[in-house]
Amino acid sequence: MRRFARLKALLPAAVSVLLTIPWAAAQPLQAQPLQTPQRRIGVWLTNSPSPLYYDPARIDRAVSELANAGFNTLYPNVWSRGATFHRSRHAPLEPALEKANPNLDPICRFTRAAHRRGLQVIPWFEYGLMEPADAAVVRQNPEWVLQRRDGSSEMAMHGKPMVWLNPAHPGVRERFLGLITEIVQRCSVDGIQLDDHFAWPVELGYDPFSRALFRKDTGREPPDNHTDRAWMRWRRQQLTGLLRELRGRLKTLDAPAGSVPKRTIISLSPGPFRFAYNHWLQDWELWALGELIDDLVVQNYAYSVKGFEKDLNQPALVKARSWGMPVEIGILAGFGGRTPDMTTLAQKTQLATSRGHGVIYFYWEGLWGLHAGAEGATYRQASFRKLHQSLNGRP
């Protein structure tokens, strides 16, 4: 593995050996050439707040408009609020879709429309390992839920009580992998994306299953301090193990007997590295160097251009430019009451691309839709087209 070899060469011999053993055991993939755009220009698409997912004509029109405006990658949300946007063996169908158009299958519709125009589709599993506290899977499998030291499990996220499923539990793993592989097989997508909800919140891990597994692995009880570095590392390793298992499962799907091998992209969209590791146990630097991910989208939602530029200089992001993989910046295009004007968006996009990054905008309705702001849809659509043409060297 090229990037991992560069890291290994810089480490002391003892550390190098420790890192090599698990990677060798996992039988690393031989990287296949990816038909990726020279620079990703993408957008996240969601059902909320948006009517997009419930009308096939809206989906087709959105893909057409995005292609004409110079976009080349779509990240449609496929897993959110404990539900999915297709009939699944592992989770319920999203209630609004069930009511409006249960046979629509919007992710496959997006994919067919995008592929006709040469765009890639990388569905986004927004909720990752997080579930609404009242979800059926939580009620039916309480042993799957991570807990704090005091036995509590709920966290306030998105204004609602949520819980986190244990990435070390075999039942959680199988369900998680099933949710992903069924959409890869069903819609022939180009990849999948995980974000900051593919995580193990650092204060969690004191549930009976995690305690027993830690005792089995180490001979010790978990420390009372949830920020103990060895305890953090052990939990991070469980999360890494699930990601490695996903890589292996997708490899099996990518190369059936007698076919030309492909490589389904695993994209990750985390926050800044230190925050991602210290709060969510996401070691995205190691995951990138170990080639467990193929596409890195680092969120940068600083409102001011000055703050945005400062965040482009975070050390892990600067290093990521040399890792030989696509690295994009997530930019807020508009959401709720926050819709930057086109001048600000153009400055941020140009700053990101001047450092060799692609850009992914959050989100579809913030481009020229519901949250287009005072400039209006017509002006913003034309402005995005002109901006992206300039990035691609076109007049």
GUDO-802257 format. One line per field, with one value per residue (C-alpha): residue number from 1; chain; x, y, z. Coordinates in nm, 4 decimals. Example, Ala and Ser with C-alpha at 12.3 -4.5 7.8 and 13.67 -1.06 7.14 Angstrom:
BEGIN
num <- (1;2)
chaine <- (A;A)
u <- (1.2300;1.3670)
v <- (-0.4500;-0.1060)
w <- (0.7800;0.7140)
***
This chain:
BEGIN
num <- (1;2;3;4;5;6;7;8;9;10;11;12;13;14;15;16;17;18;19;20;21;22;23;24;25;26;27;28;29;30;31;32;33;34;35;36;37;38;39;40;41;42;43;44;45;46;47;48;49;50;51;52;53;54;55;56;57;58;59;60;61;62;63;64;65;66;67;68;69;70;71;72;73;74;75;76;77;78;79;80;81;82;83;84;85;86;87;88;89;90;91;92;93;94;95;96;97;98;99;100;101;102;103;104;105;106;107;108;109;110;111;112;113;114;115;116;117;118;119;120;121;122;123;124;125;126;127;128;129;130;131;132;133;134;135;136;137;138;139;140;141;142;143;144;145;146;147;148;149;150;151;152;153;154;155;156;157;158;159;160;161;162;163;164;165;166;167;168;169;170;171;172;173;174;175;176;177;178;179;180;181;182;183;184;185;186;187;188;189;190;191;192;193;194;195;196;197;198;199;200;201;202;203;204;205;206;207;208;209;210;211;212;213;214;215;216;217;218;219;220;221;222;223;224;225;226;227;228;229;230;231;232;233;234;235;236;237;238;239;240;241;242;243;244;245;246;247;248;249;250;251;252;253;254;255;256;257;258;259;260;261;262;263;264;265;266;267;268;269;270;271;272;273;274;275;276;277;278;279;280;281;282;283;284;285;286;287;288;289;290;291;292;293;294;295;296;297;298;299;300;301;302;303;304;305;306;307;308;309;310;311;312;313;314;315;316;317;318;319;320;321;322;323;324;325;326;327;328;329;330;331;332;333;334;335;336;337;338;339;340;341;342;343;344;345;346;347;348;349;350;351;352;353;354;355;356;357;358;359;360;361;362;363;364;365;366;367;368;369;370;371;372;373;374;375;376;377;378;379;380;381;382;383;384;385;386;387;388;389;390;391;392;393;394;395)
chaine <- (A;A;A;A;A;A;A;A;A;A;A;A;A;A;A;A;A;A;A;A;A;A;A;A;A;A;A;A;A;A;A;A;A;A;A;A;A;A;A;A;A;A;A;A;A;A;A;A;A;A;A;A;A;A;A;A;A;A;A;A;A;A;A;A;A;A;A;A;A;A;A;A;A;A;A;A;A;A;A;A;A;A;A;A;A;A;A;A;A;A;A;A;A;A;A;A;A;A;A;A;A;A;A;A;A;A;A;A;A;A;A;A;A;A;A;A;A;A;A;A;A;A;A;A;A;A;A;A;A;A;A;A;A;A;A;A;A;A;A;A;A;A;A;A;A;A;A;A;A;A;A;A;A;A;A;A;A;A;A;A;A;A;A;A;A;A;A;A;A;A;A;A;A;A;A;A;A;A;A;A;A;A;A;A;A;A;A;A;A;A;A;A;A;A;A;A;A;A;A;A;A;A;A;A;A;A;A;A;A;A;A;A;A;A;A;A;A;A;A;A;A;A;A;A;A;A;A;A;A;A;A;A;A;A;A;A;A;A;A;A;A;A;A;A;A;A;A;A;A;A;A;A;A;A;A;A;A;A;A;A;A;A;A;A;A;A;A;A;A;A;A;A;A;A;A;A;A;A;A;A;A;A;A;A;A;A;A;A;A;A;A;A;A;A;A;A;A;A;A;A;A;A;A;A;A;A;A;A;A;A;A;A;A;A;A;A;A;A;A;A;A;A;A;A;A;A;A;A;A;A;A;A;A;A;A;A;A;A;A;A;A;A;A;A;A;A;A;A;A;A;A;A;A;A;A;A;A;A;A;A;A;A;A;A;A;A;A;A;A;A;A;A;A;A;A;A;A;A;A;A;A;A;A;A;A;A;A;A;A;A;A;A;A;A;A)
u <- (0.0000;0.1747;0.0558;0.0904;0.4435;0.5407;0.4047;0.5720;0.9102;0.8940;0.8120;1.0419;1.0865;0.8789;0.5803;0.6168;0.5893;0.2800;0.1110;0.2085;0.0654;-0.3076;-0.2835;-0.1105;-0.3689;-0.6436;-0.4953;-0.4883;-0.6417;-0.4442;-0.5574;-0.7478;-0.7506;-1.0541;-1.2436;-1.2661;-1.3046;-0.9858;-1.1403;-1.4616;-1.7323;-2.0148;-2.3228;-2.5060;-2.8730;-3.1230;-3.4920;-3.5081;-3.5971;-3.6662;-3.9386;-3.6727;-3.6899;-4.0596;-4.1080;-3.9233;-3.9540;-3.7841;-3.4996;-3.4431;-3.4597;-3.2163;-2.9581;-2.9921;-2.9460;-2.6432;-2.4757;-2.5312;-2.3828;-2.0574;-2.1113;-1.9607;-2.0421;-2.3655;-2.3859;-2.7559;-2.8586;-2.9688;-2.9712;-3.1214;-3.3310;-3.3348;-3.4867;-3.3676;-3.4950;-3.5505;-3.7126;-3.4515;-3.4083;-3.2385;-3.4393;-3.7808;-3.8627;-3.8633;-4.2227;-4.2740;-4.1557;-4.3796;-4.6717;-4.5813;-4.4323;-4.3110;-4.1997;-3.9926;-3.6509;-3.4913;-3.1264;-3.1467;-3.3309;-3.0524;-2.7907;-2.9461;-2.9999;-2.6486;-2.4735;-2.6479;-2.4755;-2.1376;-2.1740;-2.0720;-2.3092;-2.1808;-2.4749;-2.4308;-2.5091;-2.5705;-2.6685;-2.3907;-2.4094;-2.6562;-3.0243;-3.3263;-3.3627;-3.7135;-3.6222;-3.7478;-3.3943;-3.3015;-3.6060;-3.5492;-3.1716;-3.0874;-2.7576;-2.6403;-2.6470;-2.3372;-2.3591;-2.1892;-2.0415;-2.3703;-2.5613;-2.7260;-2.7123;-2.9107;-2.7488;-2.9251;-2.8510;-3.0463;-3.2902;-3.3901;-3.2672;-3.0305;-2.8283;-2.5210;-2.4953;-2.1795;-1.9417;-1.7776;-2.0995;-2.1392;-2.5111;-2.4503;-2.1730;-2.3804;-2.6717;-2.4453;-2.2702;-2.6042;-2.7447;-2.4472;-2.3993;-2.7659;-2.7606;-2.4311;-2.5804;-2.9236;-2.8283;-2.4757;-2.3502;-1.9903;-1.9259;-2.0678;-1.9997;-1.9751;-1.9500;-1.8998;-2.1767;-1.9628;-1.8122;-1.7781;-1.8566;-1.5693;-1.7825;-1.9514;-1.8328;-1.9313;-2.2153;-2.1888;-2.0838;-1.7990;-1.6785;-1.6679;-1.4846;-1.2284;-1.1662;-1.1216;-0.8736;-0.6727;-0.7433;-0.8505;-1.1652;-1.2225;-1.0799;-1.3198;-1.1631;-1.3201;-1.0324;-0.7667;-0.5500;-0.5231;-0.9007;-0.9580;-0.7196;-0.8941;-1.2338;-1.0905;-0.9539;-1.3063;-1.4307;-1.1343;-1.2098;-1.5616;-1.4272;-1.1767;-1.4586;-1.6575;-1.3582;-1.3354;-1.7084;-1.7055;-1.4007;-1.6040;-1.8832;-1.6391;-1.4745;-1.7189;-1.5711;-1.4733;-1.5418;-1.3201;-1.2320;-1.3594;-1.3240;-1.6281;-1.5236;-1.5387;-1.5741;-1.5488;-1.6697;-1.5366;-1.4751;-1.1265;-0.8888;-0.8291;-1.1970;-1.2904;-1.0505;-1.0924;-1.4723;-1.5715;-1.2638;-1.2388;-0.8735;-0.9215;-0.5514;-0.4672;-0.7688;-0.6514;-0.2904;-0.4077;-0.6248;-0.9434;-1.0930;-1.0537;-1.2092;-1.1837;-1.4270;-1.3322;-1.6174;-1.5305;-1.8411;-1.6676;-1.8935;-1.6262;-1.3745;-1.0941;-1.2091;-1.2524;-0.8966;-0.7601;-0.9296;-0.7731;-0.4376;-0.5121;-0.2033;-0.3791;-0.5489;-0.2204;-0.0628;-0.3596;-0.2648;0.0336;-0.1556;-0.2409;-0.6185;-0.8956;-0.9367;-1.2356;-1.3647;-1.7254;-1.8612;-2.1915;-2.3938;-2.7071;-2.9159;-3.1958;-3.1067;-2.7465;-2.7027;-2.3682;-2.3782;-2.2147;-1.9137;-1.8350;-1.8960;-1.6738;-1.3920;-1.4137;-1.4277;-1.1270;-0.9299;-1.0018;-0.9205;-0.6033;-0.4723;-0.5569;-0.8870;-1.2220;-1.5367;-1.8627;-2.1489;-2.4020;-2.6653;-2.8822;-3.1535;-2.8848;-2.7520;-3.0520;-3.3447;-3.5412;-3.2467;-3.1204;-3.1476;-3.1934;-2.9950;-3.2565;-3.2398;-3.1715;-2.8740;-2.7177;-2.7587;-2.5832;-2.3138;-2.2345;-2.2091;-1.9662;-1.7618;-1.7255;-1.6395;-1.3554;-1.2276;-1.2198;-1.0373;-1.3377;-1.4483)
v <- (0.0000;0.3107;0.5703;0.3318;0.2424;0.6105;0.6396;0.3160;0.4329;0.7332;0.5363;0.3622;-0.0062;-0.1317;0.0854;-0.0116;-0.3819;-0.3237;-0.1402;-0.3948;-0.7030;-0.6133;-0.4729;-0.7847;-1.0072;-0.8189;-0.9019;-0.5448;-0.4626;-0.3963;-0.0497;-0.0344;0.2761;0.4875;0.6649;0.9717;1.3258;1.5316;1.7502;1.6607;1.9260;1.7750;1.8385;1.6652;1.6001;1.5243;1.4727;1.7217;1.9965;1.9325;1.7760;1.6358;1.2667;1.2139;1.3042;1.1368;1.4477;1.6575;1.4088;1.4058;1.7845;1.8275;1.5975;1.7809;2.1208;2.0018;1.8536;2.1776;2.3750;2.1777;1.9291;1.5835;1.3997;1.3579;1.2523;1.1671;1.0810;0.7186;0.6505;0.9026;0.9162;0.5386;0.4860;0.4297;0.5355;0.1913;-0.1247;-0.2864;-0.6102;-0.4140;-0.0954;0.0602;0.2693;0.6437;0.7269;1.0247;0.8204;0.5320;0.7722;0.9674;0.7138;0.3858;0.2362;0.5340;0.4112;0.7598;0.6509;0.4235;0.7001;0.9478;0.6968;0.6180;0.9854;1.0797;0.7993;0.9000;1.2364;1.1054;1.2004;0.9752;0.8882;0.8196;0.7678;0.9233;0.7162;1.0200;0.8570;0.5982;0.4152;0.6594;0.5737;0.7545;0.6441;0.5146;0.3199;-0.0368;-0.1736;-0.0100;-0.1494;-0.4960;-0.5056;-0.3089;-0.4980;-0.3268;0.0215;0.1963;0.3406;0.5941;0.5004;0.5863;0.3503;0.6239;0.6120;0.8987;1.2016;1.5116;1.5310;1.7250;1.8279;1.4696;1.1950;0.9583;0.6529;0.4919;0.1307;-0.0563;-0.1032;-0.3959;-0.5978;-0.8672;-0.7943;-0.4241;-0.4951;-0.7315;-0.4894;-0.1954;-0.3874;-0.5106;-0.1590;-0.0553;-0.3588;-0.3785;-0.0246;-0.0934;-0.4031;-0.2562;0.0666;0.0082;0.3222;0.4399;0.4399;0.5111;0.7892;0.7836;1.1008;1.2153;0.9816;0.6790;0.7128;0.5973;0.8969;0.9159;0.9168;0.5892;0.2299;0.1222;-0.1064;-0.4748;-0.5969;-0.3440;-0.4036;-0.7802;-0.7504;-0.5093;-0.7466;-1.0353;-0.8392;-0.6722;-0.8503;-0.5179;-0.3205;-0.0063;0.2976;0.5453;0.8250;0.8024;1.0089;0.7599;0.7234;0.3434;0.3121;0.5540;0.3577;0.0258;0.1687;0.3363;-0.0020;-0.1506;0.1251;0.0705;-0.3013;-0.2347;-0.0084;-0.2762;-0.5321;-0.2979;-0.2661;-0.6440;-0.6869;-0.4343;-0.6021;-0.9224;-0.7373;-0.5530;-0.8619;-1.1477;-1.4466;-1.3752;-1.0024;-0.6996;-0.5795;-0.2406;-0.0567;0.0859;0.4176;0.4566;0.8266;0.9791;1.3236;1.3993;1.7175;1.8580;1.5809;1.6593;1.7134;1.4009;1.1832;1.3339;1.3443;1.0677;0.8365;0.8804;0.8330;0.9456;1.0095;0.6443;0.5303;0.7315;0.6170;0.2567;0.2917;0.2070;0.5186;0.6460;0.9911;1.2428;1.5344;1.7564;1.9786;2.3489;2.5496;2.8609;3.1499;3.4102;3.3763;3.4472;3.1677;2.9337;3.0019;2.9439;2.6041;2.5009;2.5111;2.2498;2.0188;1.6906;1.8508;1.9962;1.6489;1.4926;1.6740;1.4409;1.1154;1.0509;1.0456;1.2949;1.5450;1.7772;2.0559;2.0624;2.4160;2.5523;2.6712;2.7416;2.5887;2.7405;3.1023;3.0720;3.1303;3.2889;3.5169;3.4043;3.6299;3.4603;3.1137;3.1847;3.3043;2.9922;2.7628;2.9323;2.9107;2.5381;2.4595;2.6706;2.4194;2.1269;2.0311;1.9595;2.1077;1.9538;2.1908;2.1466;2.1189;2.0947;2.3386;2.5913;2.6163;2.7661;2.5985;2.6628;2.8401;3.0424;3.3604;3.7146;3.6598;3.4199;3.0911;3.2234;3.4353;3.1679;2.8893;3.0976;3.2001;2.8427;2.7445;3.0289;2.9501;2.5827;2.6568;2.8761;2.5930;2.3590;2.6082;2.6844;3.0359)
w <- (0.0000;-0.1254;0.1244;0.4178;0.3095;0.3222;0.6769;0.7868;0.6617;0.8927;1.2088;1.4598;1.3856;1.6786;1.5901;1.2263;1.3130;1.5259;1.2428;0.9801;1.1511;1.1365;0.7868;0.6561;0.8196;0.6412;0.2970;0.1625;-0.1711;-0.4811;-0.5801;-0.9073;-1.1251;-1.0422;-1.3130;-1.0918;-1.2188;-1.2346;-0.9659;-0.7894;-0.7990;-0.6023;-0.3946;-0.1114;-0.1877;0.0859;0.1415;0.4276;0.3993;0.0313;-0.1844;-0.4187;-0.3262;-0.3828;-0.7502;-1.0411;-1.2582;-0.9883;-0.9659;-1.3422;-1.3617;-1.0707;-1.2305;-1.5618;-1.3967;-1.1990;-1.5054;-1.6975;-1.4067;-1.4140;-1.1323;-1.1741;-0.8479;-0.6522;-0.2864;-0.2275;0.1269;0.1554;0.5331;0.7736;1.0912;1.1213;0.7753;0.4212;0.0771;-0.0700;0.0556;0.2772;0.4692;0.7473;0.8071;0.7424;0.4368;0.5052;0.6128;0.3804;0.0811;0.1871;0.1792;-0.1359;-0.3765;-0.2217;-0.5548;-0.6691;-0.5450;-0.5640;-0.5265;-0.8292;-1.0155;-0.9319;-1.0419;-1.3789;-1.4583;-1.3474;-1.5339;-1.8560;-1.8194;-1.7084;-1.3396;-1.0514;-0.7660;-0.4136;-0.1742;0.1691;0.4805;0.6973;1.0258;1.0212;1.3558;1.5106;1.5595;1.7027;2.0652;1.9957;1.6785;1.6529;1.6160;1.9486;2.1296;1.9867;2.0479;2.3642;2.3949;2.0732;2.2300;2.3660;2.7183;2.9432;3.2824;3.4526;3.2230;3.0167;2.6386;2.4869;2.3227;2.1937;1.8213;1.5592;1.8310;1.9148;2.1508;1.9702;2.0635;1.9073;1.8036;1.9019;1.6052;1.7873;1.8143;1.5446;1.5025;1.4523;1.2045;0.9948;0.9799;0.8934;0.6164;0.4877;0.4588;0.2474;0.0272;-0.0716;-0.2163;-0.3977;-0.5570;-0.6139;-0.7904;-0.9334;-0.7613;-0.7857;-0.4132;-0.0692;0.1796;0.5585;0.7662;1.1247;1.2425;1.1539;1.4959;1.8553;2.0812;2.3285;2.6469;2.5458;2.5789;2.9303;2.8234;2.9244;2.5787;2.5424;2.8995;2.8476;2.5154;2.6613;2.9540;2.7111;2.4989;2.7771;3.1056;3.2570;3.3255;3.1187;3.3010;3.4579;3.2530;2.9068;2.7602;2.8730;2.5617;2.5687;2.6185;2.3320;2.1103;2.1804;2.0882;1.7790;1.6733;1.6868;1.4562;1.2240;1.2205;1.0949;0.8205;0.7212;0.7082;0.4830;0.2512;0.2290;0.1702;-0.1128;-0.2635;-0.2893;-0.4688;-0.6943;-0.8428;-0.9094;-1.0900;-1.4487;-1.4368;-1.4775;-1.1254;-1.0155;-0.6888;-0.5160;-0.3680;0.0090;0.0790;0.4258;0.5280;0.8783;1.0706;1.1469;1.2506;1.6189;1.6858;1.4884;1.6884;2.0352;2.0216;1.7776;1.7714;1.3945;1.2986;0.9399;0.8891;0.9543;0.7529;0.4537;0.4808;0.5146;0.2004;0.3861;0.2269;-0.1290;-0.1089;0.1757;0.2125;0.5066;0.6193;0.6444;0.7289;0.8593;0.7684;0.6895;0.4083;0.6570;0.8879;0.5937;0.4757;0.8263;0.8465;0.5146;0.6917;0.9602;0.9723;0.8866;0.5862;0.4635;0.4873;0.3089;-0.0103;-0.0476;0.0064;-0.3576;-0.3121;-0.3904;-0.1066;-0.1195;0.0999;0.2144;0.1669;0.2988;-0.0017;0.1965;0.4706;0.6761;0.7493;0.6312;0.2586;0.1639;-0.1394;-0.4622;-0.4165;-0.0852;-0.2276;-0.5263;-0.3004;-0.0841;-0.3860;-0.5436;-0.2170;-0.1916;-0.5534;-0.5463;-0.2906;-0.5155;-0.3532;-0.5085;-0.3544;-0.2310;-0.1480;0.1291;0.0070;-0.3094;-0.1991;-0.1030;-0.4578;-0.6392;-0.4623;-0.1431;0.0226;-0.2746;-0.0689;-0.1934;-0.5161;-0.6508;-0.8380;-1.1887;-1.0875;-0.8670;-1.1217;-1.3876;-1.1378;-1.0373;-1.4046;-1.4723;-1.1589;-1.2450;-1.6057;-1.4851;-1.2609;-1.5597;-1.7803;-1.9964;-2.0933)
***
